[in-house]
Amino acid sequence: MMIYAICGVLTAAGCWWSLRLFRRRRRGAALRTLAVALLPMGLAMTGVIRFVVNMTVNPIAWAGFGLIGLSVLLVLVSRWTRDAVPGAVPGDAATAPAASTPARRDERPALPGNAGGPAAPAAGRKGPSRNEGAEDFSDIEAILKKHGI
């Protein structure tokens, strides 16, 4: 019964405030206030508030919240860890993270026409040389060779 009394007072106060706003010709604000004011009594009549009140004093419900929190924590921690290969030695090449990732640009093997790096520009010439233009296509050539094209 106490729940209905508290929710009834909250609803009555909200309706009174909504009526004041309506008299001031603020109809939009009055309708929003009335909608929010009717919520406490509606929740009390449907039993939602009784359910929440009973749940807050129930230790089994709090243990359930603890288990839910623990499961969320375990999911988050599992994302940060990676699966280890069974029987592998730590530091082994099979368990190294770089084994599955592609090589970086400076770690790639040199292409036959590029001699391992960019060629030095000619002393008397300005602008891009022919070898510098070939370096721009080295990524594309490596991808094409990888796919056998």
C-alpha positions in Angstrom: 0.0 0.0 0.0 2.9 2.3 0.7 4.0 2.0 -2.9 0.6 3.3 -4.2 0.7 6.2 -1.8 4.1 7.3 -2.8 3.4 6.9 -6.6 0.0 8.6 -6.2 1.7 11.6 -4.6 4.3 11.8 -7.4 1.6 11.5 -10.1 -0.6 14.2 -8.4 2.4 16.6 -8.1 3.3 16.0 -11.8 -0.3 16.5 -12.9 -0.5 19.8 -10.9 2.7 21.0 -12.5 1.4 20.0 -15.9 -1.8 22.0 -15.3 0.3 25.1 -14.4 2.3 24.8 -17.6 -0.9 24.4 -19.6 -2.4 27.6 -18.2 0.8 29.4 -19.2 0.1 28.3 -22.8 3.1 26.0 -22.9 1.2 23.1 -24.2 4.1 21.0 -25.4 5.9 21.2 -22.1 2.6 20.5 -20.3 2.0 17.3 -22.3 5.5 16.1 -21.8 5.2 16.7 -18.0 1.9 14.9 -17.9 3.4 11.9 -19.7 6.2 11.7 -17.2 3.9 12.3 -14.2 1.7 9.3 -15.2 4.6 6.9 -15.2 5.0 6.3 -11.4 1.4 5.3 -11.0 1.4 3.2 -14.1 4.5 1.3 -12.9 3.0 0.8 -9.5 -0.3 -0.6 -11.0 1.6 -3.0 -13.3 3.7 -4.4 -10.4 7.1 -3.2 -11.8 7.9 -1.2 -8.7 7.0 -4.0 -6.3 9.3 -6.3 -8.3 12.1 -3.8 -8.1 11.6 -3.2 -4.4 11.5 -6.9 -3.7 14.6 -7.5 -5.8 16.7 -4.9 -4.0 16.3 -6.5 -0.6 16.7 -10.1 -1.8 20.3 -11.4 -1.4 19.8 -14.0 -4.1 19.0 -11.3 -6.6 22.3 -9.5 -5.7 24.2 -12.7 -6.1 22.7 -13.0 -9.6 23.9 -9.5 -10.4 27.3 -10.5 -9.2 27.3 -13.5 -11.5 26.2 -11.3 -14.4 29.0 -8.9 -13.7 31.5 -11.7 -13.4 30.5 -13.1 -16.8 30.8 -9.7 -18.4 34.3 -9.3 -16.9 35.3 -12.7 -18.1 34.2 -11.9 -21.7 36.2 -8.7 -21.6 39.3 -10.4 -20.3 39.0 -13.1 -22.9 39.2 -10.5 -25.6 42.5 -9.3 -24.4 44.1 -12.7 -24.2 44.9 -14.8 -27.2 44.7 -18.5 -27.5 48.0 -20.3 -27.1 49.0 -23.3 -29.3 49.0 -26.5 -27.2 52.6 -27.9 -26.7 54.2 -24.8 -28.2 57.2 -23.2 -26.5 56.8 -19.5 -25.6 58.8 -17.4 -28.0 58.5 -20.1 -30.7 58.1 -18.9 -34.3 54.7 -20.6 -34.5 53.3 -18.6 -31.6 54.9 -15.3 -32.6 52.3 -12.7 -33.5 54.3 -11.7 -36.6 53.8 -15.1 -38.1 50.3 -14.4 -39.3 50.7 -10.7 -40.1 52.1 -9.5 -43.4 55.6 -8.1 -43.5 56.0 -4.4 -43.2 57.3 -2.3 -46.1 60.9 -2.1 -44.9 61.0 -5.9 -44.1 59.9 -7.0 -47.6 62.5 -8.7 -49.9 63.9 -6.5 -52.6 62.5 -6.8 -56.1 64.9 -7.6 -58.9 64.7 -4.3 -60.6 64.9 -2.2 -57.4 68.1 -3.4 -55.8 66.7 -3.2 -52.2 65.9 0.5 -52.0 65.4 3.8 -53.7 68.2 4.8 -56.1 70.1 8.0 -55.4 69.0 10.8 -57.9 71.5 11.9 -60.5 73.6 14.8 -59.5 72.7 17.1 -62.3 69.0 16.2 -62.7 66.1 17.6 -60.8 62.7 15.9 -60.3 61.8 12.3 -60.0 64.0 9.8 -61.7 62.9 6.6 -63.4 63.8 4.4 -60.5 61.8 6.4 -58.0 58.7 5.9 -60.2 59.3 2.2 -60.1 59.3 2.2 -56.3 55.7 3.4 -56.4 54.6 0.2 -58.1 56.6 -2.2 -55.9 53.6 -2.8 -53.7 51.4 -3.7 -56.6 54.1 -5.9 -58.2 54.5 -7.8 -54.9 50.8 -8.4 -54.6 50.6 -9.6 -58.2 53.5 -12.0 -57.7 51.9 -13.3 -54.6 48.8 -14.2 -56.5 50.7 -15.6 -59.5 49.7 -12.9 -61.9 
